Amino acid sequence: MNEAFQRLIERAEQLITRIESVLPQPLSAPADWNASIAWRYRRRSTGHGVLEPVHHVAAMALDNLKEIDVQKEKIDRNTRQFVEGKPANNVLLTGARGTGKSSLIRACLHAYAPQGLRLIEVDKAELTDLPDIVEVVANRPEKFIVFSDDLSFDEGEPGYKALKSILDGSISASTANVLIYATSNRRHLLPEYMKDNLSYTHTEDGEVHPGEVIEEKISLSERFGLWVSFYPFNQNEYLAIVAQWLSSFGVAPAAIDAARADALVWALERGSRSGRVAYQFARDYAGRAVA
């Protein structure tokens, strides 16, 4: 009887162990924080969240980013204040695609990594786990930028309210070593419809007030303390960016001048004069020039 009972206990313990292995586990800190300056948060199919080191962080220098000097000054200043332990704001970078929003954040990471700056990239689908991520890094000596790229939400997505709560409004105090930087093509992060305008009201003297629908849609973006807007490049700005990238690839000045016409044709074919298109042209042209 005792042996049968003992076997039953052992089988029960084995079953509990197997069940625990597939249940979502609390997010744990990486074994070695020195493995990288950038981390990527991933939620496994089992529900377990992990912080994975990014072993090959795309190199980017602030000096390589041209024609966005005003935006660069704002982001660099805010990031420097953060790294130095001074008050700094969460940042929302919005505007035209391919104008250097995410590149600027990567450049700041490389510039301030020697002073303890680190980055954690979180996809919008996993923003519901933000409180767990913040909890894991709260007592670390490093400064962490939680970065979400190309952020936008559809109606009712859970990540919207999670981010809103973390930015401002949660019962817990903000963590001094964590800021959120997000990029988006939308200023208000939610789709806006013509019917939303019907919620506006006005007073007898004609003063207009947004309705609840509009207030809700702008409430998230308002919680970012710093807004930085990016605009499409004109032709001269585009060509200046092309020249900078060609120079960084070692193309001779004479060849850079000769590439202007090709660069304009490239942009025309792509239907855009963005910094991304300029970089892609420079890679293509420099590759052909070297060959």
BAFI-3210 file (N, C-alpha, C; in Angstrom, 3 decimals, decimal comma, padded with zeros to 6 digits):
// residues 291
n [1|2|3|4|5|6|7|8|9|10|11|12|13|14|15|16|17|18|19|20|21|22|23|24|25|26|27|28|29|30|31|32|33|34|35|36|37|38|39|40|41|42|43|44|45|46|47|48|49|50|51|52|53|54|55|56|57|58|59|60|61|62|63|64|65|66|67|68|69|70|71|72|73|74|75|76|77|78|79|80|81|82|83|84|85|86|87|88|89|90|91|92|93|94|95|96|97|98|99|100|101|102|103|104|105|106|107|108|109|110|111|112|113|114|115|116|117|118|119|120|121|122|123|124|125|126|127|128|129|130|131|132|133|134|135|136|137|138|139|140|141|142|143|144|145|146|147|148|149|150|151|152|153|154|155|156|157|158|159|160|161|162|163|164|165|166|167|168|169|170|171|172|173|174|175|176|177|178|179|180|181|182|183|184|185|186|187|188|189|190|191|192|193|194|195|196|197|198|199|200|201|202|203|204|205|206|207|208|209|210|211|212|213|214|215|216|217|218|219|220|221|222|223|224|225|226|227|228|229|230|231|232|233|234|235|236|237|238|239|240|241|242|243|244|245|246|247|248|249|250|251|252|253|254|255|256|257|258|259|260|261|262|263|264|265|266|267|268|269|270|271|272|273|274|275|276|277|278|279|280|281|282|283|284|285|286|287|288|289|290|291]
n.u [000,827|001,914|003,972|002,503|001,198|003,386|004,317|002,189|002,398|004,837|004,197|002,285|003,850|005,511|003,619|002,738|005,111|005,357|003,086|003,642|005,769|004,688|003,085|002,617|005,452|006,851|008,513|011,969|015,162|017,834|020,676|023,149|023,709|025,570|025,736|024,811|024,047|021,546|018,260|015,707|012,348|010,495|007,642|007,113|005,551|004,570|003,789|005,690|007,695|010,659|013,822|015,828|019,206|020,446|022,710|023,995|023,929|022,576|024,763|024,940|025,565|025,196|026,134|025,850|023,268|021,458|019,896|017,926|018,311|017,036|015,216|017,045|018,530|016,654|015,995|018,519|019,239|017,233|017,758|020,363|019,922|018,439|020,301|022,156|020,821|019,002|015,784|013,673|011,780|009,251|009,104|007,548|007,907|006,899|005,614|006,581|007,359|010,485|012,196|014,092|013,417|013,509|016,196|017,451|017,005|018,483|021,002|021,354|021,449|023,915|025,577|025,362|025,659|028,184|027,890|026,053|023,535|020,841|018,788|015,505|013,625|010,231|007,505|004,339|002,259|003,017|003,001|001,364|002,793|004,446|004,493|005,755|008,266|009,303|009,417|011,440|013,769|013,881|015,558|018,092|021,366|021,738|020,406|017,345|015,859|012,723|011,661|009,387|008,649|007,180|004,537|001,106|-002,397|-005,325|-008,867|-009,668|-007,438|-005,436|-002,853|-002,881|-004,184|-002,482|-000,033|-000,822|-001,388|001,126|002,592|001,405|-000,664|-000,977|-001,272|001,141|004,372|006,376|009,316|012,629|014,736|013,798|012,559|010,126|010,334|008,779|007,945|005,927|003,674|001,404|000,049|-001,775|-001,946|-004,109|-006,608|-008,357|-011,588|-014,063|-016,562|-015,915|-015,776|-018,319|-018,720|-017,857|-018,581|-020,065|-020,016|-022,288|-020,983|-019,455|-017,166|-015,236|-015,382|-013,791|-015,345|-016,043|-015,035|-012,934|-011,338|-010,534|-008,952|-006,776|-005,680|-003,695|-001,347|-000,900|000,200|002,845|005,670|007,308|006,978|008,099|008,302|008,559|009,308|008,567|011,337|012,696|013,910|016,619|017,383|017,124|019,125|021,359|021,432|021,843|024,424|025,858|025,635|026,831|029,421|030,094|030,318|032,644|032,766|034,111|034,358|033,902|032,504|030,251|029,014|028,401|026,467|024,041|021,879|021,145|020,333|018,045|016,381|016,117|014,685|012,352|011,351|010,799|008,903|009,338|011,251|012,686|014,846|015,439|015,161|017,223|019,433|019,219|019,620|022,257|023,661|023,264|024,446|027,075|027,906|027,957|029,853|032,173|032,496]
n.v [-001,204|001,224|001,439|001,684|004,068|005,772|005,608|006,803|009,406|010,164|010,076|012,063|014,293|014,359|014,921|017,452|018,889|018,755|020,187|022,692|023,398|024,199|026,293|029,874|031,717|033,954|036,867|036,719|038,119|038,623|036,402|037,546|040,793|042,165|041,133|042,450|045,707|046,150|044,796|042,399|041,920|038,959|036,905|033,606|030,715|029,239|031,108|032,174|034,938|036,439|038,135|038,766|038,987|041,299|040,539|041,644|044,721|047,236|049,550|053,054|056,466|059,670|061,840|060,922|061,295|063,341|066,534|066,559|068,155|069,716|067,928|066,007|067,379|067,724|065,061|064,055|065,780|065,195|062,490|062,629|064,038|062,111|059,971|061,195|061,300|063,312|065,039|063,793|063,159|060,812|059,849|060,577|059,963|061,135|061,106|061,430|058,472|056,725|058,822|058,877|058,308|055,913|055,381|057,518|056,989|054,635|055,697|057,372|055,437|054,153|056,320|056,859|054,474|053,790|055,208|053,846|053,506|051,533|049,532|048,263|046,505|046,340|044,759|045,971|044,180|042,950|044,756|044,606|043,325|045,162|046,163|043,999|043,965|046,466|046,074|044,156|045,545|047,659|048,029|048,058|049,436|050,597|052,750|052,495|052,483|051,781|050,644|051,010|050,375|051,853|052,290|051,824|051,618|049,579|049,827|048,884|047,257|045,485|046,338|049,076|050,245|049,272|050,530|053,166|053,248|052,759|054,972|057,192|057,405|055,008|053,336|052,799|054,272|056,065|054,672|055,579|054,868|054,167|054,958|055,535|055,282|055,861|055,278|056,445|056,636|057,951|060,669|060,529|057,841|056,158|055,055|057,562|058,770|060,123|060,215|060,697|063,397|064,194|064,140|066,478|069,464|072,751|076,040|078,807|081,062|080,054|078,589|075,670|072,315|069,233|065,991|063,017|060,827|061,864|062,904|060,566|059,416|061,107|060,993|059,119|059,823|062,304|061,705|061,250|063,038|064,479|065,464|064,801|065,824|064,652|065,407|065,137|064,992|067,577|067,970|068,899|068,333|065,574|064,864|065,737|063,931|061,581|062,119|062,164|059,483|058,120|059,114|057,985|055,366|055,394|056,485|058,467|062,098|063,244|061,219|061,159|063,589|062,994|061,132|062,286|062,585|059,916|059,310|060,862|059,708|057,187|057,825|058,791|056,485|055,016|056,550|058,230|060,464|059,829|059,442|056,774|055,745|057,169|056,035|053,387|053,728|054,685|052,459|050,691|052,125|052,544|049,904|049,125|050,899|050,144|047,611]
n.w [000,000|000,817|-001,091|-003,475|-002,979|-002,856|-005,487|-006,746|-005,750|-006,915|-009,636|-009,711|-009,061|-011,305|-013,269|-012,443|-012,803|-015,584|-016,359|-015,265|-016,869|-019,264|-018,680|-018,685|-017,673|-015,211|-016,452|-016,697|-015,851|-018,237|-018,345|-018,751|-018,893|-020,301|-022,777|-025,007|-026,416|-027,184|-026,990|-027,695|-027,160|-026,920|-027,181|-026,559|-028,162|-026,117|-024,350|-022,746|-021,990|-023,232|-023,082|-025,673|-026,672|-029,098|-031,341|-033,512|-033,929|-035,896|-037,234|-036,758|-037,080|-035,577|-037,081|-039,643|-040,391|-042,284|-043,088|-041,177|-038,977|-036,963|-035,784|-034,967|-033,048|-030,987|-030,208|-029,531|-027,429|-025,514|-025,050|-024,049|-021,667|-020,314|-020,052|-018,423|-016,057|-015,669|-015,759|-018,348|-021,354|-022,534|-025,968|-029,053|-032,370|-035,392|-038,771|-042,257|-044,106|-044,079|-043,383|-041,429|-038,774|-037,065|-037,523|-036,295|-033,594|-033,294|-033,808|-031,597|-029,624|-030,197|-029,773|-027,045|-025,717|-024,496|-022,144|-020,745|-021,905|-023,039|-025,233|-025,687|-027,843|-028,622|-030,000|-031,185|-030,701|-028,423|-026,409|-024,244|-022,329|-021,225|-018,475|-017,149|-018,377|-017,641|-014,902|-014,672|-015,414|-013,705|-011,456|-012,457|-013,201|-015,687|-018,311|-019,958|-023,125|-024,191|-027,142|-029,759|-033,002|-035,915|-034,987|-034,572|-033,993|-034,197|-033,624|-030,348|-029,764|-027,420|-026,674|-026,857|-024,588|-022,624|-023,174|-022,881|-020,156|-019,021|-019,886|-018,638|-015,970|-014,715|-011,532|-010,407|-009,857|-012,280|-013,769|-013,172|-014,820|-017,314|-020,498|-023,060|-026,493|-029,503|-032,926|-035,612|-038,417|-038,019|-036,287|-034,159|-033,667|-033,948|-036,309|-038,157|-038,870|-041,128|-039,903|-037,291|-036,978|-036,508|-033,848|-032,783|-030,947|-030,590|-029,179|-028,495|-029,397|-031,394|-030,753|-031,020|-029,827|-029,286|-029,472|-027,452|-028,865|-030,430|-028,396|-027,100|-029,077|-029,308|-026,851|-026,203|-027,706|-026,584|-024,175|-024,547|-023,821|-025,544|-028,807|-032,037|-035,269|-038,638|-042,040|-045,593|-047,893|-049,977|-053,384|-053,380|-050,749|-050,727|-052,623|-051,239|-049,152|-050,568|-051,540|-049,144|-048,271|-050,423|-050,178|-047,703|-048,476|-049,843|-052,407|-054,987|-055,074|-057,659|-058,928|-057,331|-057,965|-060,596|-060,244|-059,714|-061,571|-062,022|-059,458|-059,165|-061,085|-059,960|-057,599|-058,783|-059,995|-057,750|-056,565|-054,423|-052,379|-050,093|-047,183|-046,873|-049,465|-050,680|-049,380|-050,282|-053,026|-052,951|-052,006|-054,149|-056,289|-055,348|-055,122|-057,805|-058,761|-057,434|-058,439]
ca.u [000,000|002,830|004,673|001,552|000,979|004,605|004,334|001,169|002,982|005,864|003,531|001,641|004,905|005,925|002,557|002,784|006,286|005,059|002,107|004,329|006,697|003,978|002,367|003,401|006,309|007,220|009,684|013,192|016,228|018,871|021,794|024,289|023,279|026,659|025,746|024,500|023,509|020,149|017,541|014,405|011,410|009,728|006,775|007,114|004,235|004,132|003,378|006,841|008,358|012,110|014,610|016,895|020,213|020,662|024,170|024,513|023,143|022,877|025,551|024,438|026,154|024,382|026,651|025,451|021,870|021,449|018,658|016,955|019,084|016,157|014,731|018,190|018,893|015,665|016,132|019,832|019,180|016,385|018,466|021,494|019,367|018,051|021,507|022,805|019,991|018,167|014,422|013,549|010,428|008,939|009,154|006,813|008,440|005,874|005,780|006,764|008,132|011,839|012,862|015,148|012,899|014,130|017,654|017,872|017,025|019,648|022,204|021,475|021,883|025,358|026,288|025,320|025,870|029,300|027,463|025,079|022,229|020,470|017,514|014,688|012,615|009,000|006,487|003,089|001,424|003,499|003,026|000,631|003,768|005,311|004,738|006,734|009,579|009,738|009,736|012,718|014,910|013,708|016,655|019,371|022,053|021,685|019,217|016,723|014,830|011,823|011,447|008,382|008,777|006,019|003,444|-000,255|-003,350|-006,705|-009,795|-009,821|-006,241|-005,068|-001,606|-003,172|-004,440|-001,293|000,934|-001,409|-001,250|002,539|003,063|000,912|-001,992|-000,959|-001,143|002,552|005,182|007,233|010,653|013,570|015,711|013,092|011,762|009,536|010,469|007,968|007,822|004,640|003,280|000,196|000,247|-002,647|-001,728|-005,329|-007,227|-009,340|-012,624|-014,907|-017,663|-015,450|-016,022|-019,689|-018,744|-017,494|-019,653|-019,638|-020,781|-023,060|-020,081|-018,742|-015,980|-015,371|-014,835|-013,826|-016,168|-015,363|-014,302|-011,676|-010,541|-009,935|-007,941|-005,573|-005,224|-002,449|-000,208|-000,663|000,956|004,260|006,050|008,004|006,595|009,062|007,687|009,458|008,608|009,195|012,481|012,630|014,926|017,970|017,655|017,315|020,436|022,372|021,488|022,499|025,858|026,441|025,757|027,843|030,709|030,368|030,673|033,939|032,669|034,872|033,503|033,496|031,479|029,046|028,356|027,876|025,365|022,836|020,792|020,705|019,642|016,708|015,604|015,839|013,610|011,135|010,847|010,275|007,817|009,652|012,585|012,967|016,204|015,600|015,382|018,570|020,381|019,145|020,297|023,699|024,192|023,278|025,428|028,429|028,242|028,306|031,076|033,297|032,672]
ca.v [000,000|002,365|001,558|002,197|005,478|006,475|005,725|007,790|010,728|010,442|010,370|013,372|015,304|014,432|015,591|018,871|019,453|018,920|021,256|023,953|023,727|024,803|027,473|031,116|031,983|035,371|037,278|036,759|038,944|037,875|035,945|038,444|042,071|042,686|040,410|043,356|047,012|046,153|043,565|042,270|041,135|037,997|036,003|032,302|030,107|028,735|032,238|032,673|036,099|036,437|039,231|038,187|039,971|041,525|040,417|042,484|045,954|048,049|050,733|054,328|057,610|060,883|062,691|060,379|061,632|064,699|067,225|066,471|068,719|070,160|066,727|065,360|068,135|067,449|063,685|063,939|066,491|064,439|061,255|062,997|064,336|060,823|059,226|061,929|061,249|064,503|064,798|063,631|062,786|059,801|060,536|060,065|060,480|060,886|061,793|060,719|057,231|056,759|060,109|058,746|058,241|054,806|055,514|058,492|056,310|053,745|056,526|057,794|054,259|053,983|057,469|056,889|053,148|053,785|055,813|052,983|053,453|050,272|049,599|047,051|046,635|045,616|044,865|046,494|043,073|042,487|045,879|044,238|042,827|046,269|046,222|042,970|044,399|047,565|045,507|043,432|046,459|048,816|048,191|047,995|050,740|051,154|053,469|051,695|052,987|050,778|051,160|050,351|050,981|051,836|052,020|052,290|050,682|049,527|049,964|047,771|046,454|045,553|047,060|050,515|050,635|048,950|051,608|054,372|053,162|052,874|056,334|058,131|057,053|053,820|053,604|052,701|055,424|055,829|054,203|056,629|054,410|053,675|055,854|054,903|055,984|055,183|055,927|056,164|057,507|058,628|061,503|060,112|056,408|055,423|055,521|058,632|058,652|061,295|060,208|061,209|064,836|064,430|064,232|067,836|070,364|074,158|076,932|079,818|082,006|079,361|077,858|074,237|071,403|067,847|065,064|061,946|059,968|062,537|062,985|059,254|059,129|061,914|060,881|058,353|060,603|063,409|061,231|061,385|064,400|065,148|065,104|065,236|065,579|064,518|065,841|064,653|065,772|068,119|067,392|069,239|067,582|064,181|064,728|065,902|062,658|060,640|062,430|061,757|058,033|057,710|059,422|057,002|054,117|055,560|056,928|059,700|063,287|063,414|060,204|061,561|064,615|062,344|060,233|063,048|062,266|058,547|059,335|061,419|058,687|056,155|058,333|058,861|055,112|054,555|057,425|058,796|061,032|059,658|059,067|055,337|055,573|057,683|055,023|052,226|054,103|054,774|051,087|050,146|052,849|052,272|048,530|049,093|051,678|049,341|046,504]
ca.w [000,000|000,881|-002,370|-004,450|-002,670|-003,224|-006,949|-007,095|-005,457|-007,911|-010,907|-009,557|-009,141|-012,695|-013,999|-012,071|-013,451|-017,007|-016,488|-014,985|-017,955|-020,389|-018,218|-018,789|-016,533|-015,059|-017,222|-015,905|-016,405|-018,957|-017,522|-018,946|-019,469|-021,143|-024,050|-026,099|-026,024|-027,612|-026,695|-028,360|-026,359|-027,696|-026,441|-027,198|-028,356|-024,821|-023,538|-022,003|-022,549|-023,042|-023,633|-026,480|-027,084|-030,532|-031,430|-034,600|-033,913|-037,077|-036,882|-037,255|-036,389|-035,680|-038,151|-040,940|-040,647|-042,828|-043,407|-040,073|-037,869|-035,883|-035,108|-034,341|-031,843|-029,943|-029,720|-028,900|-026,144|-024,584|-024,700|-023,206|-020,337|-019,727|-019,677|-017,327|-014,865|-015,573|-016,273|-019,794|-021,762|-023,532|-027,264|-030,210|-033,629|-036,395|-040,040|-043,520|-044,027|-044,629|-043,147|-040,431|-037,399|-036,339|-037,640|-035,291|-032,302|-033,303|-033,718|-030,192|-028,868|-030,386|-029,210|-025,577|-025,141|-023,538|-020,888|-020,089|-022,558|-023,650|-025,941|-025,733|-028,890|-028,300|-031,030|-030,616|-030,257|-027,123|-025,478|-023,034|-021,363|-020,814|-017,025|-016,776|-018,863|-016,770|-013,583|-014,751|-015,562|-012,819|-010,492|-013,143|-013,256|-017,040|-018,756|-021,010|-024,028|-024,744|-028,498|-030,594|-034,325|-036,803|-034,054|-034,829|-033,418|-034,638|-032,514|-029,414|-029,534|-025,998|-026,463|-026,772|-023,202|-021,832|-023,390|-022,302|-018,703|-018,663|-020,149|-017,637|-015,538|-013,877|-010,104|-010,052|-010,261|-013,427|-013,419|-013,578|-015,809|-018,500|-021,326|-024,241|-027,761|-030,512|-034,221|-036,247|-039,517|-037,567|-035,105|-033,053|-033,482|-034,249|-037,564|-037,995|-039,877|-041,317|-038,949|-036,001|-036,924|-036,056|-032,386|-032,365|-030,533|-030,597|-028,316|-029,210|-030,065|-032,466|-030,292|-031,318|-028,829|-029,764|-028,719|-026,722|-029,803|-030,764|-027,165|-026,864|-030,091|-029,109|-025,457|-026,108|-028,198|-025,657|-023,014|-024,874|-023,469|-026,650|-030,177|-033,044|-036,575|-039,780|-043,244|-046,837|-048,364|-051,328|-054,265|-052,932|-049,519|-051,145|-053,254|-050,195|-048,422|-051,488|-051,552|-047,859|-048,230|-051,392|-049,575|-046,648|-049,144|-050,481|-053,792|-055,202|-055,259|-059,062|-059,215|-056,602|-058,787|-061,800|-059,866|-059,388|-062,502|-061,716|-058,165|-059,389|-061,786|-058,948|-056,745|-059,594|-060,153|-056,460|-056,142|-053,112|-052,185|-048,671|-046,823|-047,121|-050,904|-050,941|-048,894|-051,173|-054,269|-052,699|-051,948|-055,503|-057,114|-054,846|-055,488|-059,221|-058,964|-056,948|-059,375]
c.u [000,857|003,563|003,758|001,306|002,191|004,703|003,320|001,686|004,000|005,243|002,851|002,672|005,389|004,896|002,554|003,957|006,030|004,070|002,777|005,218|006,005|003,151|003,232|004,178|006,581|008,478|010,890|014,249|017,218|020,023|022,971|023,828|024,353|026,705|025,473|024,070|022,036|019,533|016,207|013,514|010,585|008,876|006,686|005,688|003,680|003,604|004,512|007,441|009,845|012,706|015,811|017,913|020,291|022,174|024,771|023,610|023,557|023,587|024,954|025,050|025,273|024,831|026,236|024,025|021,791|020,021|017,552|017,603|018,207|015,664|015,866|018,576|017,938|015,846|017,455|019,827|018,378|017,097|019,648|021,030|019,031|019,268|022,211|021,971|019,131|016,759|014,415|012,177|010,390|008,742|008,317|007,347|007,454|006,222|006,043|007,656|009,527|012,597|013,852|014,678|013,580|015,656|018,198|017,938|018,210|020,943|022,420|021,928|023,387|026,140|026,392|025,452|027,065|028,952|026,328|023,708|022,027|019,098|016,824|013,595|011,420|008,002|005,164|002,187|001,808|003,584|002,237|001,577|004,713|005,531|005,770|008,140|010,142|010,153|011,103|013,906|014,919|014,901|018,044|020,043|021,990|020,399|018,646|015,701|014,012|011,318|010,401|008,332|007,479|004,742|002,138|-001,200|-004,658|-007,604|-009,788|-008,584|-005,780|-003,800|-001,804|-003,324|-003,240|-000,255|000,446|-001,219|000,193|003,029|002,649|-000,493|-002,055|-000,799|000,308|003,318|006,032|008,638|011,697|014,532|015,057|012,353|011,224|009,714|009,667|007,966|006,488|004,447|002,027|000,490|-000,565|-002,696|-002,958|-005,901|-008,285|-010,305|-013,433|-016,009|-017,245|-015,741|-017,422|-019,779|-018,337|-018,749|-019,144|-020,579|-021,509|-022,170|-019,207|-017,511|-016,215|-014,702|-014,900|-014,700|-015,352|-014,542|-012,948|-010,770|-009,836|-008,793|-006,666|-004,977|-003,918|-001,258|000,106|000,163|002,451|004,651|006,687|007,518|007,637|008,515|008,741|008,658|009,308|010,321|012,189|013,807|016,343|018,346|017,915|018,694|021,565|022,528|022,161|024,007|026,532|026,651|026,797|029,240|031,079|030,747|031,979|033,892|033,358|033,930|033,024|032,385|030,167|028,282|027,711|026,654|024,043|021,653|020,239|019,909|018,222|015,805|015,193|014,661|012,286|010,521|010,249|009,113|008,059|011,061|012,982|014,439|016,466|015,887|016,777|019,628|020,398|019,813|021,814|024,331|024,302|024,379|026,856|028,856|028,659|029,610|032,303|033,585|033,358]
c.v [001,249|002,568|002,130|003,691|006,314|006,657|006,770|009,208|011,106|010,808|011,739|014,487|015,474|015,182|017,089|019,571|019,711|020,062|022,615|024,382|024,411|026,020|028,721|031,387|033,478|035,682|037,376|037,585|038,077|037,498|036,913|039,712|042,677|042,016|041,325|044,706|047,121|044,788|043,577|041,391|040,241|037,149|034,693|031,776|029,537|029,854|032,835|033,883|036,068|037,703|038,627|039,260|040,080|041,568|041,294|043,714|046,818|049,336|051,979|055,436|058,834|061,771|062,206|060,751|063,107|065,206|067,020|067,051|069,139|068,962|066,038|066,064|067,821|066,055|063,493|064,603|065,701|063,174|061,544|063,311|063,041|060,059|059,878|061,963|062,463|064,178|064,744|063,062|061,513|060,522|059,800|060,755|060,130|061,593|060,860|059,495|057,449|058,039|060,057|058,629|057,131|054,876|056,473|057,856|055,364|054,541|057,010|056,626|054,070|055,125|057,379|055,517|053,106|054,393|055,036|052,931|052,089|050,416|048,249|047,278|045,749|045,837|045,291|045,376|042,593|043,603|045,593|043,732|043,921|046,332|045,204|043,381|045,496|047,048|044,838|044,392|047,586|049,074|048,080|049,369|051,387|051,957|052,730|052,516|051,788|051,328|050,335|051,082|050,831|051,526|052,627|051,217|050,715|049,595|048,697|046,938|046,599|046,335|048,550|050,949|050,327|050,060|052,898|054,402|053,348|054,308|057,295|057,703|055,793|054,213|053,539|053,901|055,057|055,463|055,145|056,176|053,847|054,821|055,063|055,823|055,188|055,976|055,536|057,105|058,298|059,436|060,983|058,605|055,549|055,919|056,581|058,608|059,946|061,372|060,734|062,695|065,176|064,588|065,616|068,618|071,802|074,978|077,974|080,819|081,333|078,594|076,361|073,409|069,980|066,981|063,963|061,054|060,575|062,601|061,670|058,992|059,946|061,721|060,114|059,193|061,762|062,987|061,154|062,845|065,182|064,588|065,652|064,829|065,563|064,773|065,285|065,578|066,362|067,570|067,681|068,478|066,117|063,966|064,901|064,615|061,589|060,854|061,974|060,246|057,529|057,980|058,402|055,649|054,233|055,978|058,295|060,880|063,483|062,439|060,532|062,607|063,987|061,487|060,962|062,672|060,874|058,505|059,867|060,423|057,584|056,585|058,397|057,482|054,578|055,407|058,063|059,364|060,916|059,339|057,592|055,068|056,069|056,665|053,812|052,524|054,101|053,389|050,485|050,794|052,552|050,851|048,401|049,822|050,883|048,206|046,973]
c.w [000,000|-000,431|-003,443|-004,237|-003,078|-004,728|-007,424|-006,864|-006,520|-009,259|-010,863|-009,670|-010,570|-013,538|-013,708|-012,746|-014,929|-017,233|-016,288|-016,135|-019,124|-019,969|-018,409|-017,514|-016,421|-015,874|-016,304|-016,612|-017,185|-018,033|-017,601|-019,639|-020,367|-022,513|-025,230|-025,538|-026,410|-027,379|-027,416|-027,493|-027,274|-026,756|-027,203|-027,358|-027,061|-023,924|-022,729|-022,719|-022,251|-023,646|-024,350|-026,852|-028,598|-030,733|-032,518|-034,720|-035,104|-036,667|-037,516|-036,420|-036,598|-036,837|-039,542|-041,328|-041,041|-043,051|-042,368|-038,811|-036,692|-035,081|-034,350|-033,048|-030,692|-029,346|-028,988|-027,524|-025,110|-024,110|-023,791|-021,780|-019,601|-019,220|-018,487|-016,049|-014,646|-016,067|-017,794|-020,104|-022,600|-024,865|-028,297|-031,456|-034,736|-037,693|-041,194|-043,347|-044,617|-044,386|-041,983|-038,999|-036,596|-036,412|-036,593|-033,903|-032,214|-033,166|-032,285|-029,323|-028,978|-029,730|-027,693|-024,929|-024,186|-022,184|-020,226|-020,720|-023,219|-024,303|-025,908|-026,773|-028,568|-029,426|-030,406|-030,108|-028,865|-026,099|-024,204|-021,942|-020,869|-019,299|-016,556|-017,191|-017,966|-015,410|-013,583|-014,755|-014,536|-011,910|-011,129|-013,150|-014,632|-017,246|-019,965|-021,807|-024,494|-026,070|-029,234|-031,933|-035,114|-036,020|-034,549|-034,323|-034,190|-033,410|-031,656|-029,169|-028,085|-025,725|-026,299|-025,322|-022,299|-021,956|-022,747|-020,798|-018,264|-018,823|-019,050|-017,234|-014,709|-012,421|-009,651|-010,578|-011,474|-012,952|-014,002|-014,669|-017,067|-019,183|-022,512|-025,437|-028,791|-031,801|-034,841|-037,430|-039,158|-036,317|-033,917|-032,864|-033,737|-035,572|-037,270|-039,176|-039,977|-040,265|-037,580|-035,855|-036,419|-034,552|-031,875|-031,953|-030,598|-029,723|-029,160|-029,947|-031,119|-032,042|-030,430|-030,230|-029,367|-028,877|-028,085|-027,647|-030,133|-029,539|-026,883|-027,840|-029,906|-027,714|-025,334|-026,544|-027,268|-024,450|-023,289|-024,630|-024,591|-027,969|-031,126|-034,410|-037,681|-041,057|-044,493|-047,275|-049,746|-052,138|-053,779|-051,657|-049,839|-051,742|-052,240|-049,398|-049,281|-051,457|-050,270|-047,821|-049,231|-050,846|-048,510|-047,226|-049,930|-051,928|-053,936|-055,457|-056,694|-059,432|-058,506|-057,395|-060,022|-061,509|-059,657|-060,292|-062,235|-060,415|-058,319|-060,120|-060,825|-058,069|-057,508|-059,765|-058,861|-055,956|-054,798|-053,123|-050,717|-048,433|-047,054|-048,586|-051,277|-050,538|-049,832|-052,512|-054,074|-052,626|-053,348|-056,337|-056,665|-055,197|-056,931|-059,492|-058,544|-057,908|-060,648]
res [m|n|e|a|f|q|r|l|i|e|r|a|e|q|l|i|t|r|i|e|s|v|l|p|q|p|l|s|a|p|a|d|w|n|a|s|i|a|w|r|y|r|r|r|s|t|g|h|g|v|l|e|p|v|h|h|v|a|a|m|a|l|d|n|l|k|e|i|d|v|q|k|e|k|i|d|r|n|t|r|q|f|v|e|g|k|p|a|n|n|v|l|l|t|g|a|r|g|t|g|k|s|s|l|i|r|a|c|l|h|a|y|a|p|q|g|l|r|l|i|e|v|d|k|a|e|l|t|d|l|p|d|i|v|e|v|v|a|n|r|p|e|k|f|i|v|f|s|d|d|l|s|f|d|e|g|e|p|g|y|k|a|l|k|s|i|l|d|g|s|i|s|a|s|t|a|n|v|l|i|y|a|t|s|n|r|r|h|l|l|p|e|y|m|k|d|n|l|s|y|t|h|t|e|d|g|e|v|h|p|g|e|v|i|e|e|k|i|s|l|s|e|r|f|g|l|w|v|s|f|y|p|f|n|q|n|e|y|l|a|i|v|a|q|w|l|s|s|f|g|v|a|p|a|a|i|d|a|a|r|a|d|a|l|v|w|a|l|e|r|g|s|r|s|g|r|v|a|y|q|f|a|r|d|y|a|g|r|a|v|a]
***
